[in-house]
Amino acid sequence: MGEKEEKCPNGVRYYRLSEIEEQNSFKSTWIIIHHKVYDVTKFLEEHPGGEEVLREQAGGDATESFEDVGHSTDAREMSESMVIGELHPDDRDKIATHEETPVTTLKDEPSSWTNWVIPALVAVIITLIYRILTTERE
C-alpha cells in the first residue's frame, strides 16, 4: 500500500500526510483533528460556520481551530461519523497539534497586574488634573 493508505492490524486505516494534503477540493475535502482523518466533503454546505471555515483547513491539521471554536457534544458526536482513518504515526511529528501547544499561565505573565493598575493610575492622575484646572478658574 506504500505511500498511500495503510491498514493496521487493529483495522484502523492510516493515511500519509501527503495524501491528505491532496484532498483539498470541492470534490474531496479532508481535515485532520487530533490525528484522526475526517472526510468533510458532504458536510461542507451543512457546516453551521460556513463551508469557507472547513475549506481553509482542507488538507491539513484543524485541531486548534476545532478546539478554539468550542464545538458542542452533538457536533463532536456528528463528526465521528466522518472519520475515515488516522494520520500515519510516522507523519504525526510533521504537524503541530493543539496538544503540543504550550499553555501559558498567569505566573508566566509578570505584567498581568499592570493590566489594571496602570489604567487606574492614569484615571486618578487625569481626575486630579481636571480638578486642579477647574478649581483655578473659579
Buried (B, 14 or more C-beta within 10 A) or exposed (E): EEEEBBEEEEEEBBBBBEBBEEBBEEEEBBBBBBBBBBBBBEBBEEBEEEBEBBBEBBBBBBBBBBBEEEBEEEEEEEBEEBBBBBBBEEBBEEBEBBEEEEEEEEEEEEEEEEEEEEEEEEEEEEEEEEEEEEEEEE
